[in-house]
Amino acid sequence: MTGTGMEADAIRDELRALLAIRSPTGMCGGAAAHVAERLESMGLSVVRGRDGSIRCVIPGRDPASEAVGFVAHLDTLGAQVKALKDNGRLELVSVGTWSARFAEGARVMLHTDTATLTGTILPLKASGHTYNEEVDTQPCGWQHVELRVDARADSAADLLALGINTGDMVSIDPQPEFLDGGYIVSRHLDDKAGAAVMLVAAQAIATDPNPPRRDVHLMFTVTEEIGTGAASIVDPRIADLIAIDIGTTAPGQASREHGVTVAMGDQSGPFDRDLTLQLIAFCKAADIDFQRDVFRYYRSDLASARQSGVDARMALLAFGVDASHGYERIHDSALTGLCRLIAGFALSD
């Protein structure tokens, strides 16, 4: 593996590229194509699922051995047009589970059948000069916000004339900031930071002079935010399935923005104890900073894999995210530690 500073730079470069590609669930073609191109540039053969997911295999020395798989998701939160309103605004429904509190004030792109328009998600009572204290006392929820498109639209007919229809996708501007001191602030770090880490780890594994003993499967799903991410993508040869996703840093949680978070369980239940303890042992042996945590209101690609009957040991590795599903913040140290753990564990015997 390269030095930590070089790893951090490489991960930031991958993350910048991924954040620049809009990919709310249901609109992940661009992100999947980008990831496929990056993997192919490493000399890896890519298979594209009918649902748009991406998978590839880094061959091991012993193809008869059971494989290890790593999975991250490319889809992000977003919204969809529910109705065209008589006032020229758009009613929305969320794509994925996130609070309208974090949607209020968001700059967005509206993706119609033929064009892309910009706009802003606003509360129904957005003007303090008109509504005074009612701006602060109105309820919070998706039924209490609307999308103002940056085009003249005073009626539903005007919206139709602009080519806007029910079901059009709305992607949220990530507004990324890569700060000195190692912090990264952006929407959609869940799970584009995880995908970026996996791409850098893939490069390290694929170019190591000593190939891994067993095949290493890399998977990038596109429907995790709506609960079906890894339901159909896992190869039956995979014995150990490890998801890469966010850990939540909040009161009552052990996750931190620094170091790897090893999840012991989430709302779907405990993860495989033997595999999880192997990952912890590797962290200790490789001097990778880590902490353990359990998530109560959380599910990842592993939940859909479990529900679809995947026969594999499962574990979850995370990078701590502050304000998950909102304006998220992470730190380079968690991402570089996670990269070292993925590559090192995959290459170990």
VOGU-3710 file (C-alpha; in Angstrom, 3 decimals, decimal comma):
1> mtgtgmeada> 0,000/0,000/0,000  1,084/3,578/-0,568  1,707/6,124/2,130  -1,286/7,520/4,014  -1,027/10,943/2,381  -1,006/9,433/-1,102  -3,956/7,190/-0,194  -5,921/10,197/1,076  -5,217/12,133/-2,132  -6,240/9,169/-4,281
11> irdelralla> -9,466/8,665/-2,322  -10,310/12,366/-2,532  -9,773/12,289/-6,302  -12,097/9,302/-6,692  -14,674/10,899/-4,398  -14,632/14,217/-6,283  -15,328/12,386/-9,530  -18,180/10,350/-8,038  -19,830/13,332/-6,342  -19,833/15,171/-9,669
21> irsptgmcgg> -22,110/12,481/-11,154  -25,797/12,656/-10,201  -27,060/9,259/-9,071  -30,227/9,204/-6,969  -31,724/5,716/-6,835  -33,275/5,053/-10,225  -30,768/7,188/-12,126  -27,372/5,560/-11,559  -26,276/4,879/-15,135  -23,614/7,589/-15,193
31> aaahvaerle> -22,056/6,593/-11,876  -22,056/2,912/-12,821  -20,423/3,666/-16,176  -17,743/5,726/-14,431  -16,956/2,947/-11,948  -16,881/0,348/-14,717  -14,415/2,493/-16,654  -12,196/2,913/-13,593  -12,146/-0,845/-12,930  -11,423/-1,641/-16,569
41> smglsvvrgr> -8,531/0,828/-16,498  -7,034/-1,445/-13,819  -7,196/-4,391/-16,218  -10,266/-5,901/-14,551  -13,179/-7,469/-16,398  -16,529/-5,919/-15,443  -19,966/-7,525/-15,459  -23,018/-5,252/-15,488  -26,205/-6,517/-13,888  -29,582/-5,981/-15,536
51> dgsircvipg> -30,428/-3,611/-12,680  -27,369/-1,483/-13,463  -25,098/-2,841/-10,732  -21,377/-3,405/-11,334  -19,224/-6,359/-10,324  -15,765/-7,654/-11,090  -13,324/-10,247/-9,794  -9,640/-9,886/-8,946  -8,364/-13,452/-9,481  -6,650/-15,210/-6,605
61> rdpaseavgf> -3,841/-17,762/-6,593  -6,224/-20,559/-5,606  -9,434/-20,324/-7,651  -10,812/-23,350/-5,791  -10,900/-21,389/-2,527  -14,102/-19,710/-1,423  -14,072/-16,037/-2,345  -14,312/-12,814/-0,349  -16,590/-10,027/-1,557  -16,782/-6,308/-0,828
71> vahldtlgaq> -19,873/-4,255/-1,634  -20,651/-0,515/-1,648  -23,547/1,380/-3,198  -23,544/4,131/-5,814  -27,121/5,347/-5,410  -27,887/8,367/-3,265  -30,887/10,047/-1,737  -33,017/12,237/-3,957  -36,613/13,063/-4,796  -39,229/12,557/-7,468
81> vkalkdngrl> -42,007/14,757/-8,833  -45,330/13,704/-7,317  -47,553/16,374/-8,864  -47,553/19,617/-10,832  -49,173/22,311/-8,693  -51,486/25,106/-9,772  -49,037/27,704/-8,387  -46,299/26,594/-10,785  -44,381/24,658/-8,137  -43,791/20,899/-7,859
91> elvsvgtwsa> -44,898/18,515/-5,136  -42,193/15,984/-4,251  -41,769/12,582/-2,666  -38,449/11,443/-1,268  -36,281/8,812/-2,915  -34,737/6,926/-0,022  -35,381/7,694/3,614  -34,378/11,230/4,568  -35,948/14,145/6,328  -37,447/17,085/4,453
101> rfaegarvml> -35,708/19,198/7,101  -32,473/18,617/5,173  -34,216/19,196/1,836  -35,376/22,709/2,687  -33,138/25,192/0,895  -31,379/22,548/-1,213  -30,336/23,452/-4,726  -31,263/20,688/-7,141  -31,362/19,544/-10,727  -34,693/18,416/-12,199
111> htdtatltgt> -34,244/15,704/-14,842  -37,097/15,690/-17,363  -37,440/13,375/-20,358  -35,628/15,850/-22,600  -33,805/18,437/-20,474  -32,300/19,347/-17,125  -33,490/22,334/-15,096  -32,163/23,815/-11,877  -34,288/24,707/-8,882  -34,621/25,010/-5,119
121> ilplkasght> -36,624/22,997/-2,586  -38,495/25,442/-0,337  -40,946/25,214/2,559  -44,486/26,175/1,606  -44,092/29,332/3,683  -40,679/30,565/2,610  -40,898/34,345/2,970  -40,384/35,843/6,402  -41,631/39,187/5,092  -44,957/37,538/4,270
131> yneevdtqpc> -45,444/34,893/6,936  -43,377/36,295/9,816  -43,207/33,706/12,655  -45,210/31,158/10,659  -41,986/30,403/8,785  -40,634/28,935/12,035  -43,821/27,249/13,256  -44,918/25,448/10,070  -44,593/21,639/10,174  -41,627/19,786/8,706
141> gwqhvelrvd> -42,283/17,047/6,152  -42,304/16,288/2,445  -45,922/17,436/2,188  -44,766/20,825/3,501  -42,124/21,561/0,833  -42,221/22,248/-2,893  -39,759/22,628/-5,737  -39,366/26,043/-7,353  -37,942/25,611/-10,848  -35,619/28,271/-12,255
151> aradsaadll> -37,899/29,009/-15,207  -41,072/31,011/-15,635  -43,902/28,824/-14,355  -47,062/30,332/-12,883  -49,307/27,304/-13,358  -49,362/23,562/-13,910  -49,836/24,248/-17,620  -46,588/26,256/-17,658  -44,779/23,331/-16,054  -46,130/20,947/-18,670
161> algintgdmv> -44,993/23,333/-21,386  -41,483/23,149/-19,926  -41,585/19,376/-20,423  -41,984/18,578/-16,718  -43,992/15,484/-15,809  -44,990/13,454/-12,795  -42,201/10,987/-11,998  -39,314/13,189/-13,135  -36,200/12,686/-11,015  -34,710/15,328/-8,721
171> sidpqpefld> -31,033/15,127/-7,788  -29,711/17,135/-4,855  -26,583/19,270/-5,263  -23,862/17,645/-3,129  -22,017/20,952/-2,489  -18,736/19,201/-1,568  -15,968/20,907/0,391  -12,557/19,257/0,716  -10,994/21,030/3,668  -7,482/21,362/5,025
181> ggyivsrhld> -7,020/19,231/8,118  -8,636/16,170/6,548  -12,360/16,914/6,813  -14,727/16,482/3,876  -18,211/18,008/3,993  -20,829/17,080/1,405  -24,155/15,480/0,778  -24,050/11,904/-0,563  -20,895/10,807/1,242  -23,209/7,864/1,902
191> dkagaavmlv> -21,953/5,887/0,122  -19,855/7,568/-2,513  -16,991/7,797/-0,040  -17,266/4,029/0,436  -17,211/3,480/-3,329  -14,165/5,754/-3,636  -12,344/3,776/-0,949  -13,169/0,520/-2,726  -11,770/1,815/-6,014  -8,469/2,807/-4,402
201> aaqaiatdpn> -8,309/-0,513/-2,536  -9,048/-2,349/-5,806  -6,056/-0,647/-7,420  -3,836/-1,725/-4,525  -5,048/-5,325/-4,657  -4,884/-5,623/-8,442  -1,317/-4,259/-8,651  0,181/-6,032/-5,626  3,107/-8,254/-6,711  1,718/-11,052/-4,543
211> pprrdvhlmf> -1,848/-11,790/-5,692  -4,465/-12,683/-3,067  -4,917/-16,364/-2,206  -8,627/-16,335/-2,980  -10,704/-14,478/-5,535  -11,755/-10,984/-4,497  -15,184/-9,870/-5,729  -15,945/-6,140/-5,897  -19,606/-5,099/-6,138  -21,249/-1,713/-6,574
221> tvteeigtga> -25,015/-1,694/-6,122  -27,552/0,914/-7,281  -30,673/0,424/-5,121  -29,390/0,291/-1,539  -31,232/3,441/-0,466  -34,577/1,788/-1,232  -33,631/-1,505/0,426  -32,817/-3,901/-2,423  -29,142/-3,196/-3,151  -27,380/-6,571/-2,914
231> asivdpriad> -30,425/-8,800/-3,291  -29,307/-10,274/-6,621  -25,664/-9,374/-7,147  -23,793/-11,748/-4,803  -21,988/-14,629/-6,504  -22,608/-17,978/-4,730  -18,837/-18,554/-4,555  -18,524/-15,697/-2,043  -18,116/-17,086/1,466  -17,325/-13,792/3,199
241> liaidigtta> -19,397/-10,742/2,248  -18,231/-7,389/3,645  -20,230/-4,202/3,141  -18,561/-0,779/3,092  -20,908/1,961/4,259  -21,345/4,785/6,750  -21,177/4,662/10,531  -23,273/7,183/12,427  -21,486/9,540/14,799  -24,040/10,797/17,308
251> pgqasrehgv> -24,734/10,704/21,057  -25,136/7,116/22,134  -22,984/5,766/19,288  -19,358/4,638/19,471  -18,600/5,584/15,853  -16,141/8,411/15,263  -15,116/10,389/12,209  -11,578/9,109/12,807  -10,559/5,480/12,363  -12,500/2,505/11,030
261> tvamgdqsgp> -15,838/1,600/12,606  -16,419/-2,152/12,805  -20,154/-2,732/13,124  -21,177/-5,629/15,346  -24,829/-5,434/14,282  -27,654/-3,267/13,006  -31,459/-3,398/12,915  -31,276/-6,603/10,838  -29,391/-8,338/13,682  -25,812/-9,239/14,636
271> fdrdltlqli> -23,223/-9,749/11,932  -21,126/-12,899/11,678  -19,055/-12,984/14,828  -16,134/-15,018/13,480  -15,652/-12,817/10,403  -16,089/-9,624/12,405  -13,508/-10,731/14,981  -11,100/-11,629/12,171  -11,421/-8,074/10,851  -10,835/-6,670/14,340
281> afckaadidf> -7,779/-8,885/14,759  -6,438/-7,632/11,445  -6,915/-4,023/12,588  -4,913/-4,753/15,724  -2,138/-6,553/13,853  -1,865/-3,817/11,210  -2,156/-0,972/13,755  -5,332/0,376/12,137  -7,288/2,669/14,453  -10,814/1,303/14,966
291> qrdvfryyrs> -13,857/1,201/17,213  -16,852/-1,131/17,492  -20,476/-0,053/17,258  -24,064/-1,298/16,956  -26,647/0,587/14,890  -30,328/0,489/15,835  -31,941/2,421/12,973  -29,714/1,333/10,132  -29,483/-1,180/7,319  -27,002/-1,690/4,503
301> dlasarqsgv> -26,560/-3,881/1,429  -26,200/-6,793/3,839  -29,865/-6,593/4,876  -31,078/-7,165/1,320  -28,505/-9,945/0,874  -29,769/-11,643/4,026  -33,390/-11,301/3,007  -32,702/-12,782/-0,426  -31,095/-15,838/1,161  -27,417/-15,235/0,386
311> darmallafg> -25,388/-17,994/2,053  -22,317/-16,140/3,302  -20,728/-14,834/6,444  -21,424/-11,104/6,605  -19,669/-8,138/8,200  -19,950/-4,358/7,949  -17,028/-1,913/7,876  -17,823/1,775/8,141  -16,394/5,270/8,092  -17,887/7,587/10,678
321> vdashgyeri> -20,269/10,204/9,254  -21,613/13,146/11,200  -25,214/14,192/10,336  -25,943/11,121/8,212  -28,472/11,669/5,399  -28,056/15,420/5,893  -25,034/17,680/5,387  -22,545/14,918/6,065  -18,950/15,203/7,263  -16,140/12,638/7,286
331> hdsaltglcr> -12,388/12,616/7,853  -9,534/11,304/5,721  -8,250/9,110/8,563  -11,341/6,913/8,513  -11,167/6,505/4,743  -7,453/5,699/4,615  -7,773/3,246/7,501  -10,660/1,547/5,747  -8,664/1,365/2,507  -5,746/-0,288/4,307
341> liagfalsd> -8,097/-2,752/5,982  -9,893/-3,763/2,757  -6,703/-4,228/0,740  -4,775/-5,832/3,557  -7,527/-8,272/4,495  -8,119/-9,233/0,862  -4,409/-9,899/0,291  -3,883/-11,801/3,539  -4,033/-15,580/3,836
//
